[in-house]
Amino acid sequence: MNKIITALLIFLLSLGVCGCANNTPEASKTSYEETTTAIDPTALPRTVANEAALLEDENIHYDGKELIHIEKHFLSEYSLDGQKIEQVYDSSQLSGEDIEGRDGRLIAERCIGIVTDAQSGAGRVLNPYDKEYDYISFSRCNVPYKDGTVIVSYLIYNPETDWVDDVIDRYDFVLTREYET
């Protein structure tokens, strides 16, 4: 059941159901040079030109401190009709049951993705709940990206329903440009 729900959610996201926005001007000005948090290198797309060199490294990194800064700022600014986000789930920890059981709570999902085809906006989620369903589209985002850009996306689920595909808002922030080609 989870795979069906996840597949449906990914399919809808790939159609561009969700809009993207960067409501944090400071996020685009910050430096992404400090690297602290590891990303699994086997999750990298094959379209990244320097794949062999990247896979020789033990880990691919993004700035974990920057992620915390982005998330704190995002959570302090975002509200829906005065309601604040009650919980942010990492994609790797968010199941269909969690989404269906939100019971009026405003929750968000944190997806960390890498752009695999900048022309089409295609990407891969690096922290998926199910590795079979790791597609994400960046085609409607207003943040500039190239192949290899690592982006954190926050998907906000509608608190008025318990449907797994009812994402009402989406916000994207660049985590690192270190792997751009």
Secondary structure, DSSP 8 states (H G I E B T S, - for coil): -HHHHHHHHHHHHHTT-S------HHHHHS------EEE-GGGS-TTSTTHHHHHHSS-EEE-HHHHHHHHHHHHHH--BTTB---EEEEGGG--HHHHHT-TT--EEEEEEEEEEETTTTEEEESS-SSTT--EEE-TT--S---TT-EEEEEEEE-TT---TT-EEEEEEEEEE-TT--
